[in-house]
């Protein structure tokens, strides 16, 4: 994940989490039907980053 910052000293943004995906299987193909992104900013020390 980037910040879009174009300053000379760019800031890095880190986020952790997981995807909850729902697939539909049709013959030989698996189709992604739904994706939910669950952020878990508590995995990053709050002294290093501000929680999302």
Biopython code that builds the backbone (N, CA, C, O; Angstrom):
import numpy as np
from Bio.PDB.StructureBuilder import StructureBuilder

atoms = [
    (1, "UNK", "N", (0.858, -1.158, 0.000)),
    (1, "UNK", "CA", (0.000, 0.000, 0.000)),
    (1, "UNK", "C", (0.903, 1.220, 0.000)),
    (1, "UNK", "O", (1.813, 1.299, 0.825)),
    (2, "UNK", "N", (0.692, 2.146, -0.871)),
    (2, "UNK", "CA", (1.499, 3.350, -0.939)),
    (2, "UNK", "C", (0.713, 4.560, -0.480)),
    (2, "UNK", "O", (-0.513, 4.509, -0.374)),
    (3, "UNK", "N", (1.409, 5.643, -0.209)),
    (3, "UNK", "CA", (0.755, 6.847, 0.275)),
    (3, "UNK", "C", (0.490, 7.856, -0.834)),
    (3, "UNK", "O", (-0.307, 8.777, -0.655)),
    (4, "UNK", "N", (1.146, 7.694, -1.973)),
    (4, "UNK", "CA", (0.998, 8.671, -3.042)),
    (4, "UNK", "C", (1.802, 9.930, -2.782)),
    (4, "UNK", "O", (1.674, 10.906, -3.521)),
    (5, "UNK", "N", (2.624, 9.927, -1.751)),
    (5, "UNK", "CA", (3.440, 11.076, -1.388)),
    (5, "UNK", "C", (4.588, 11.212, -2.384)),
    (5, "UNK", "O", (5.308, 10.248, -2.647)),
    (6, "UNK", "N", (4.758, 12.419, -2.941)),
    (6, "UNK", "CA", (5.843, 12.648, -3.896)),
    (6, "UNK", "C", (6.937, 13.527, -3.300)),
    (6, "UNK", "O", (7.765, 14.065, -4.035)),
    (7, "UNK", "N", (6.950, 13.677, -1.983)),
    (7, "UNK", "CA", (7.963, 14.499, -1.319)),
    (7, "UNK", "C", (9.336, 13.847, -1.486)),
    (7, "UNK", "O", (9.424, 12.652, -1.768)),
    (8, "UNK", "N", (10.402, 14.621, -1.315)),
    (8, "UNK", "CA", (11.755, 14.056, -1.451)),
    (8, "UNK", "C", (12.010, 12.868, -0.521)),
    (8, "UNK", "O", (12.710, 11.929, -0.901)),
    (9, "UNK", "N", (11.460, 12.898, 0.673)),
    (9, "UNK", "CA", (11.593, 11.789, 1.624)),
    (9, "UNK", "C", (10.214, 11.134, 1.783)),
    (9, "UNK", "O", (9.452, 11.509, 2.675)),
    (10, "UNK", "N", (9.892, 10.169, 0.933)),
    (10, "UNK", "CA", (8.544, 9.590, 0.974)),
    (10, "UNK", "C", (8.269, 8.851, 2.286)),
    (10, "UNK", "O", (9.175, 8.328, 2.935)),
    (11, "UNK", "N", (7.007, 8.830, 2.641)),
    (11, "UNK", "CA", (6.548, 8.128, 3.836)),
    (11, "UNK", "C", (5.969, 6.789, 3.407)),
    (11, "UNK", "O", (5.204, 6.716, 2.445)),
    (12, "UNK", "N", (6.334, 5.730, 4.122)),
    (12, "UNK", "CA", (5.785, 4.411, 3.834)),
    (12, "UNK", "C", (4.613, 4.131, 4.758)),
    (12, "UNK", "O", (4.637, 4.478, 5.938)),
    (13, "UNK", "N", (3.597, 3.505, 4.208)),
    (13, "UNK", "CA", (2.416, 3.132, 4.979)),
    (13, "UNK", "C", (2.299, 1.620, 4.949)),
    (13, "UNK", "O", (2.282, 1.020, 3.875)),
    (14, "UNK", "N", (2.220, 1.007, 6.104)),
    (14, "UNK", "CA", (2.096, -0.440, 6.195)),
    (14, "UNK", "C", (0.746, -0.789, 6.793)),
    (14, "UNK", "O", (0.296, -0.157, 7.748)),
    (15, "UNK", "N", (0.116, -1.785, 6.234)),
    (15, "UNK", "CA", (-1.157, -2.278, 6.767)),
    (15, "UNK", "C", (-1.125, -3.793, 6.711)),
    (15, "UNK", "O", (-0.541, -4.383, 5.802)),
    (16, "UNK", "N", (-1.749, -4.401, 7.674)),
    (16, "UNK", "CA", (-1.832, -5.856, 7.675)),
    (16, "UNK", "C", (-3.294, -6.257, 7.756)),
    (16, "UNK", "O", (-4.148, -5.480, 8.182)),
    (17, "UNK", "N", (-3.556, -7.460, 7.348)),
    (17, "UNK", "CA", (-4.923, -7.944, 7.374)),
    (17, "UNK", "C", (-5.048, -9.207, 6.547)),
    (17, "UNK", "O", (-4.068, -9.914, 6.313)),
    (18, "UNK", "N", (-6.270, -9.481, 6.107)),
    (18, "UNK", "CA", (-6.496, -10.676, 5.298)),
    (18, "UNK", "C", (-7.681, -10.461, 4.371)),
    (18, "UNK", "O", (-8.476, -9.538, 4.545)),
    (19, "UNK", "N", (-7.773, -11.328, 3.398)),
    (19, "UNK", "CA", (-8.888, -11.338, 2.465)),
    (19, "UNK", "C", (-9.823, -12.487, 2.821)),
    (19, "UNK", "O", (-9.370, -13.583, 3.150)),
    (20, "UNK", "N", (-11.117, -12.236, 2.757)),
    (20, "UNK", "CA", (-12.118, -13.283, 2.879)),
    (20, "UNK", "C", (-12.761, -13.414, 1.502)),
    (20, "UNK", "O", (-13.593, -12.589, 1.124)),
    (21, "UNK", "N", (-12.381, -14.439, 0.759)),
    (21, "UNK", "CA", (-12.813, -14.610, -0.631)),
    (21, "UNK", "C", (-13.895, -15.679, -0.739)),
    (21, "UNK", "O", (-13.888, -16.675, -0.017)),
    (22, "UNK", "N", (-14.818, -15.444, -1.655)),
    (22, "UNK", "CA", (-15.862, -16.407, -1.981)),
    (22, "UNK", "C", (-15.733, -16.732, -3.464)),
    (22, "UNK", "O", (-15.847, -15.850, -4.315)),
    (23, "UNK", "N", (-15.493, -18.004, -3.766)),
    (23, "UNK", "CA", (-15.324, -18.464, -5.143)),
    (23, "UNK", "C", (-16.501, -19.311, -5.569)),
    (23, "UNK", "O", (-17.130, -19.984, -4.753)),
    (24, "UNK", "N", (-16.792, -19.271, -6.862)),
    (24, "UNK", "CA", (-17.774, -20.166, -7.461)),
    (24, "UNK", "C", (-17.024, -21.046, -8.459)),
    (24, "UNK", "O", (-16.324, -20.543, -9.338)),
    (25, "UNK", "N", (-17.175, -22.346, -8.316)),
    (25, "UNK", "CA", (-16.492, -23.291, -9.193)),
    (25, "UNK", "C", (-17.453, -23.688, -10.313)),
    (25, "UNK", "O", (-18.562, -24.160, -10.058)),
    (26, "UNK", "N", (-17.012, -23.490, -11.555)),
    (26, "UNK", "CA", (-17.794, -23.876, -12.739)),
    (26, "UNK", "C", (-16.893, -24.667, -13.662)),
    (26, "UNK", "O", (-15.917, -24.144, -14.199)),
    (27, "UNK", "N", (-17.228, -25.917, -13.838)),
    (27, "UNK", "CA", (-16.442, -26.814, -14.680)),
    (27, "UNK", "C", (-14.971, -26.746, -14.279)),
    (27, "UNK", "O", (-14.615, -27.196, -13.190)),
    (28, "UNK", "N", (-14.121, -26.203, -15.118)),
    (28, "UNK", "CA", (-12.688, -26.152, -14.809)),
    (28, "UNK", "C", (-12.238, -24.765, -14.357)),
    (28, "UNK", "O", (-11.037, -24.510, -14.262)),
    (29, "UNK", "N", (-13.183, -23.863, -14.077)),
    (29, "UNK", "CA", (-12.826, -22.488, -13.727)),
    (29, "UNK", "C", (-13.307, -22.154, -12.313)),
    (29, "UNK", "O", (-14.378, -22.583, -11.884)),
    (30, "UNK", "N", (-12.505, -21.396, -11.619)),
    (30, "UNK", "CA", (-12.903, -20.844, -10.320)),
    (30, "UNK", "C", (-13.068, -19.338, -10.504)),
    (30, "UNK", "O", (-12.138, -18.652, -10.925)),
    (31, "UNK", "N", (-14.263, -18.828, -10.185)),
    (31, "UNK", "CA", (-14.564, -17.409, -10.358)),
    (31, "UNK", "C", (-14.649, -16.733, -8.998)),
    (31, "UNK", "O", (-15.358, -17.202, -8.108)),
    (32, "UNK", "N", (-13.927, -15.633, -8.840)),
    (32, "UNK", "CA", (-14.006, -14.861, -7.616)),
    (32, "UNK", "C", (-15.327, -14.098, -7.615)),
    (32, "UNK", "O", (-15.560, -13.263, -8.489)),
    (33, "UNK", "N", (-16.177, -14.373, -6.657)),
    (33, "UNK", "CA", (-17.496, -13.737, -6.589)),
    (33, "UNK", "C", (-17.538, -12.587, -5.598)),
    (33, "UNK", "O", (-18.269, -11.617, -5.800)),
    (34, "UNK", "N", (-16.762, -12.689, -4.532)),
    (34, "UNK", "CA", (-16.806, -11.654, -3.493)),
    (34, "UNK", "C", (-15.469, -11.622, -2.770)),
    (34, "UNK", "O", (-14.868, -12.665, -2.514)),
    (35, "UNK", "N", (-15.009, -10.427, -2.444)),
    (35, "UNK", "CA", (-13.775, -10.273, -1.662)),
    (35, "UNK", "C", (-14.025, -9.215, -0.589)),
    (35, "UNK", "O", (-14.433, -8.092, -0.884)),
    (36, "UNK", "N", (-13.774, -9.596, 0.648)),
    (36, "UNK", "CA", (-13.875, -8.679, 1.776)),
    (36, "UNK", "C", (-12.467, -8.522, 2.346)),
    (36, "UNK", "O", (-11.793, -9.510, 2.636)),
    (37, "UNK", "N", (-12.032, -7.280, 2.503)),
    (37, "UNK", "CA", (-10.718, -7.002, 3.060)),
    (37, "UNK", "C", (-10.903, -6.632, 4.526)),
    (37, "UNK", "O", (-11.644, -5.706, 4.856)),
    (38, "UNK", "N", (-10.218, -7.366, 5.403)),
    (38, "UNK", "CA", (-10.307, -7.124, 6.840)),
    (38, "UNK", "C", (-8.948, -6.602, 7.298)),
    (38, "UNK", "O", (-7.972, -7.351, 7.351)),
    (39, "UNK", "N", (-8.893, -5.316, 7.629)),
    (39, "UNK", "CA", (-7.642, -4.721, 8.107)),
    (39, "UNK", "C", (-7.447, -5.053, 9.573)),
    (39, "UNK", "O", (-8.403, -5.074, 10.349)),
    (40, "UNK", "N", (-6.210, -5.310, 9.945)),
    (40, "UNK", "CA", (-5.859, -5.614, 11.325)),
    (40, "UNK", "C", (-4.634, -4.790, 11.681)),
    (40, "UNK", "O", (-3.516, -5.304, 11.711)),
    (41, "UNK", "N", (-4.850, -3.516, 11.948)),
    (41, "UNK", "CA", (-3.720, -2.639, 12.237)),
    (41, "UNK", "C", (-3.143, -2.893, 13.618)),
    (41, "UNK", "O", (-2.097, -2.332, 13.946)),
    (42, "UNK", "N", (-3.783, -3.717, 14.444)),
    (42, "UNK", "CA", (-3.239, -4.001, 15.775)),
    (42, "UNK", "C", (-1.993, -4.874, 15.691)),
    (42, "UNK", "O", (-1.293, -5.022, 16.692)),
    (43, "UNK", "N", (-1.688, -5.463, 14.519)),
    (43, "UNK", "CA", (-0.488, -6.294, 14.365)),
    (43, "UNK", "C", (0.777, -5.454, 14.222)),
    (43, "UNK", "O", (1.883, -5.992, 14.272)),
    (44, "UNK", "N", (0.629, -4.152, 14.047)),
    (44, "UNK", "CA", (1.780, -3.260, 13.919)),
    (44, "UNK", "C", (1.899, -2.467, 15.209)),
    (44, "UNK", "O", (0.914, -1.895, 15.676)),
    (45, "UNK", "N", (3.070, -2.424, 15.778)),
    (45, "UNK", "CA", (3.300, -1.699, 17.023)),
    (45, "UNK", "C", (2.841, -0.254, 16.869)),
    (45, "UNK", "O", (3.245, 0.422, 15.923)),
    (46, "UNK", "N", (2.007, 0.227, 17.780)),
    (46, "UNK", "CA", (1.461, 1.587, 17.673)),
    (46, "UNK", "C", (2.518, 2.649, 17.883)),
    (46, "UNK", "O", (2.279, 3.819, 17.585)),
    (47, "UNK", "N", (3.687, 2.271, 18.390)),
    (47, "UNK", "CA", (4.765, 3.247, 18.497)),
    (47, "UNK", "C", (5.412, 3.496, 17.141)),
    (47, "UNK", "O", (6.113, 4.492, 16.958)),
    (48, "UNK", "N", (5.179, 2.593, 16.190)),
    (48, "UNK", "CA", (5.747, 2.727, 14.859)),
    (48, "UNK", "C", (4.765, 3.318, 13.860)),
    (48, "UNK", "O", (5.171, 3.912, 12.861)),
    (49, "UNK", "N", (3.470, 3.155, 14.129)),
    (49, "UNK", "CA", (2.457, 3.586, 13.158)),
    (49, "UNK", "C", (1.174, 3.966, 13.879)),
    (49, "UNK", "O", (0.906, 3.493, 14.984)),
    (50, "UNK", "N", (0.397, 4.812, 13.253)),
    (50, "UNK", "CA", (-0.912, 5.172, 13.769)),
    (50, "UNK", "C", (-1.902, 4.124, 13.261)),
    (50, "UNK", "O", (-1.930, 3.846, 12.062)),
    (51, "UNK", "N", (-2.722, 3.532, 14.152)),
    (51, "UNK", "CA", (-3.688, 2.534, 13.681)),
    (51, "UNK", "C", (-4.636, 3.106, 12.626)),
    (51, "UNK", "O", (-4.979, 4.287, 12.669)),
    (52, "UNK", "N", (-5.054, 2.268, 11.684)),
    (52, "UNK", "CA", (-5.968, 2.707, 10.619)),
    (52, "UNK", "C", (-7.356, 2.897, 11.157)),
    (52, "UNK", "O", (-8.263, 3.264, 10.410)),
]
sb = StructureBuilder()
sb.init_structure("model")
sb.init_model(0)
sb.init_chain("A")
sb.init_seg("    ")
for serial, (resi, resn, name, xyz) in enumerate(atoms, 1):
    if name == "N":
        sb.init_residue(resn, " ", resi, " ")
    sb.init_atom(name, np.array(xyz, "f"), 0.0, 1.0, " ", f" {name:<3s}", serial, name[0])
structure = sb.get_structure()
